[in-house]
Amino acid sequence: MPTVTFDSNEGIDVESIKVNDGGTISDLPIPTKDNHFFAGWYKDSEFTERFTSSTIINEDITVYAKWITNPTAEINDINYETLTLAVKDVPKDDIETVVKLLKNTTESISVEEGQNIKFNLQDYTLNNTTTNVISNKGTIKIYNGIVECSAG
């Protein structure tokens, strides 16, 4: 049975989990760290490859917690530095994913085919000075906020 070891990068300690060979961890632990927001587990300490609840585990692995101090968006308790990064992480499986905005932001975003996103703007504003504030090939629902767009 492979073991997943969690390096919380100065957050609270997280116990290792044994997994059946070829299995996954459906409920990944969410650590805490003072004055920081959890931004997910990664397979490497440089935070280039995400480790998610759908990652198949065939051998012992250490995963690393990423922390940020000023998040813009959140999906399922995972925080993102930008809305663009959050949208990029939404699966393309047609299952609705709620993306919460945590502050006002000015970004252009692209929703890909198969992504079904429900934006909870929480009374914040998504603003952009281009005509392509949102490029949509998937499904978008927006509530509790404002989307502003003006030609530059």
Beta strands, then each sheet from edge to edge (+ up, - down):
strand 1: 3-7
strand 2: 17-18
strand 3: 37-42
strand 4: 50-51
strand 5: 61-68
strand 6: 73-75
strand 7: 78-80
strand 8: 96-101
strand 9: 105-106
strand 10: 109-111
strand 11: 116-120
strand 12: 125-128
strand 13: 134-136
strand 14: 139-143
strand 15: 146-149
sheet 1: 2+ 1- 5- 3+ 4-
sheet 2: 7+ 6- 8+ 11+ 14+
sheet 3: 9+ 12+ 15+
sheet 4: 10+ 13+
end
